[in-house]
Amino acid sequence: MYPEITVINLSEKLKSEDKFILLDVRELDELDHAKITDGRLEVTPLSRLAQEGTNALSESARSQDATIYVMCHHGNRSMQVTAWLAQQGWKNVFNVRGGIDEYARRVDSSVGFY
């Protein structure tokens, strides 16, 4: 089991000035349906991670000390990425449990559903 953060915890983090990366691993067409708007959001689709490995990550996300919250639609792909990054040596990587769907249902429906 890998570390997780709830959507409620994530919403608190998004209101803060904390430095972190919100890594959305959904495919680009999925962003048309639901998206969190925040300057700390980085989109790196799972398909690109599968092809390019850690080279697909931004320079800031390549730091193994970066705090990264990984999100997808329901939390399955993000759990895979969280586990993979942890196995690669990342120390502060967390799965967003329930994904953007849970976030839209429990925190902010304006992000959208699909």
C-alpha positions as CSV (number, residue, x, y, z in Angstrom):
1,M,0.0,0.0,0.0
2,Y,1.3,3.4,-0.9
3,P,0.6,6.8,0.7
4,E,-2.7,8.4,-0.2
5,I,-4.3,11.8,0.3
6,T,-8.0,12.3,0.4
7,V,-9.7,14.9,-1.9
8,I,-10.6,16.9,1.2
9,N,-6.9,17.0,2.2
10,L,-6.0,18.0,-1.4
11,S,-8.5,20.8,-1.3
12,E,-6.9,22.2,1.8
13,K,-3.4,21.9,0.2
14,L,-4.7,23.8,-2.9
15,K,-5.8,26.6,-0.6
16,S,-2.3,26.8,0.9
17,E,0.9,28.3,-0.4
18,D,2.6,25.0,0.0
19,K,5.0,23.9,-2.7
20,F,4.0,20.7,-4.3
21,I,3.2,19.3,-7.7
22,L,-0.3,18.1,-8.6
23,L,0.5,15.5,-11.3
24,D,-2.5,14.7,-13.4
25,V,-1.8,11.4,-15.3
26,R,-5.0,11.4,-17.4
27,E,-4.9,11.6,-21.2
28,L,-5.2,15.0,-22.7
29,D,-8.7,14.5,-24.1
30,E,-9.9,13.8,-20.5
31,L,-8.9,17.3,-19.4
32,D,-11.7,18.7,-21.7
33,H,-14.3,17.1,-19.3
34,A,-12.8,17.8,-15.9
35,K,-9.8,19.8,-14.7
36,I,-8.5,21.4,-11.5
37,T,-7.1,24.9,-12.2
38,D,-4.0,25.6,-10.1
39,G,-0.5,26.8,-10.9
40,R,0.9,23.6,-9.3
41,L,-0.9,21.4,-11.8
42,E,1.3,19.4,-14.2
43,V,-0.2,17.1,-16.8
44,T,1.8,14.1,-17.8
45,P,-0.4,11.4,-19.3
46,L,0.2,7.8,-18.2
47,S,0.7,6.8,-21.9
48,R,3.6,9.2,-22.1
49,L,5.1,8.0,-18.8
50,A,4.9,4.4,-20.2
51,Q,6.8,5.4,-23.3
52,E,9.4,7.9,-21.8
53,G,9.6,6.8,-18.2
54,T,10.8,9.5,-15.7
55,N,12.0,11.6,-18.7
56,A,8.4,12.5,-19.3
57,L,8.2,14.3,-16.0
58,S,8.9,18.1,-15.7
59,E,12.3,19.0,-14.3
60,S,10.8,19.9,-11.0
61,A,8.9,16.6,-10.8
62,R,12.2,14.7,-11.5
63,S,13.5,15.8,-8.1
64,Q,13.0,12.7,-5.9
65,D,12.4,15.0,-2.9
66,A,9.5,16.9,-4.6
67,T,6.1,16.5,-3.0
68,I,3.8,15.1,-5.6
69,Y,0.1,14.3,-5.5
70,V,-0.8,12.0,-8.3
71,M,-4.3,12.2,-9.7
72,C,-6.4,10.5,-12.5
73,H,-10.1,9.9,-13.1
74,H,-10.9,7.5,-10.3
75,G,-7.5,6.8,-8.6
76,N,-6.4,3.6,-10.3
77,R,-3.9,4.9,-12.8
78,S,-2.6,7.4,-10.2
79,M,-2.0,4.5,-7.8
80,Q,0.0,2.7,-10.4
81,V,2.1,5.9,-11.0
82,T,2.5,6.5,-7.2
83,A,3.7,3.0,-6.7
84,W,6.1,3.2,-9.7
85,L,7.6,6.5,-8.6
86,A,8.0,5.2,-5.0
87,Q,9.8,2.2,-6.4
88,Q,12.1,4.5,-8.4
89,G,13.1,6.3,-5.2
90,W,10.6,9.2,-4.8
91,K,10.0,9.9,-1.1
92,N,7.0,12.2,-1.0
93,V,4.6,10.9,-3.6
94,F,0.9,10.4,-2.7
95,N,-2.1,9.0,-4.6
96,V,-5.2,11.2,-4.7
97,R,-7.8,8.6,-3.5
98,G,-10.9,8.7,-5.7
99,G,-9.3,10.9,-8.4
100,I,-10.9,14.0,-9.9
101,D,-14.3,12.3,-9.9
102,E,-14.3,12.1,-6.1
103,Y,-12.9,15.7,-6.0
104,A,-15.8,16.9,-8.2
105,R,-18.4,15.0,-6.1
106,R,-17.1,16.0,-2.6
107,V,-15.2,19.3,-3.1
108,D,-16.0,21.3,-6.2
109,S,-18.5,20.2,-8.8
110,S,-17.4,23.0,-11.1
111,V,-14.2,21.0,-12.1
112,G,-16.6,18.7,-14.1
113,F,-17.7,15.1,-14.5
114,Y,-17.4,12.4,-17.1
